[in-house]
Amino acid sequence: MSARSFRRQRVRESRRRERRRQLRARKAVAAGALIGTTVLFGPAAADAATFTVDNTNDTTTAGACDPGIAGDCSLRQAVDDANNNTGPTSFRSRASPGT
């Protein structure tokens, strides 16, 4: 091969490496944007509906778990209300044990 052929080959390889480097950089930016968007607009755990169990009766009344009314939410009622809720839920217990 001539000196000119070697130069052309080096130039082609250099351009190929540069294109690969640019492609990797674009992929990294796209992946970062995707992760950032997911974190920014993804569902938050703080948005979960919380049902506080505050009595030990085994009763169920439609929509009885009202956080403003004390002693109106049994475990059965909390589970029923959670099943009717479309989003994430969490439970807390304020009922005294053994009563």
HUVEN-V461846 format. One line per field, one symbol per residue. ss: DSSP state (a for helix, b for strand, c for the rest). psi: psi as a letter, one per 40 degrees, with the letter a starting at -180 (. if undefined). A space follows every 50 residues. Layout:
ss = ???
psi = ???
This chain:
ss = ccaaaaaaaaaaaaaaaaaaaaaaaaaaaaaaaaaaaaaaacccaaacbb bbbcccccccccccccccccccccaaaaaaaaaaccccbbbbbcccccc
psi = iiddddddddddddddddddddddddddddddddddddddeiiideeihh hhheieigihhhfegheehifehidddddddddehdaiiiiihehhie.
